[in-house]
Amino acid sequence: IILAAGCARREPEPSIQPTDLLVDKAPDAKANPKKPLIEASKPPEMPDLSITQEGVTLSWDDKSGRTMVAKAKSDSFDLRTQIGTLLDFSAKLYENGALLASMTAPHAYVDGSKRVVVATGGVDLQFTKPPKRVRSAWITWIPDKHRIIGNGGVKMTYPNATATAAAFIGDTRKQTLELRDSGKGLE
């Protein structure tokens, strides 16, 4: 009996070394001899992001309800003193929780601790009841005293009449306005 197991000679397997896949037949092979055939995929380009704040909102409430909701494009407001200036100002003014008027102005000074708003730069004030529009160089609103004051030339427009004066003073609780020929003595 002849046993042939284990007698055959085996050739050693060639060792496999990891290498890059290369393009060696490309026209620019001399300039870039080790250019990978498969390049790593790049992540998609991200768009440039910018964050824009759409302005500032200021709300005042008291025990009778909403007092004011104001919006502005920008502000310089000190939270400690509650005093600041607002640019491109617009506000809804309330009396006993009911909408009293809308006000717009290029600038406003707000004192939250004293609850006073002084709008300047040509102020437009639109009352809801009775409907009337008031234009003035500046208007001060003091909700805790139920007072609104305007000076610097006033033009008041009703649905079927117009009046002009130097100044006005109003009681927001009674919803009355008094035109004046002078701004002297106004708060």
Secondary structure, 3 states (H helix, E strand, C coil): CCCCCCCCCCCCCCCCCCCCCECCCCCCCCCCCCCECCCCCCCCCCCCCCCCCCCEEEEEEECCEEEEEEEECEEEEECCCCEEEEEEEEEEEEECCEEEEEEEEEEEEEECCCCEEEEEEEEEEEECCCCEEEEEEEEEEEHHHCEEEEEEEEEEEECCEEEEEEEEEEECCCCEEEEECCCCCCC
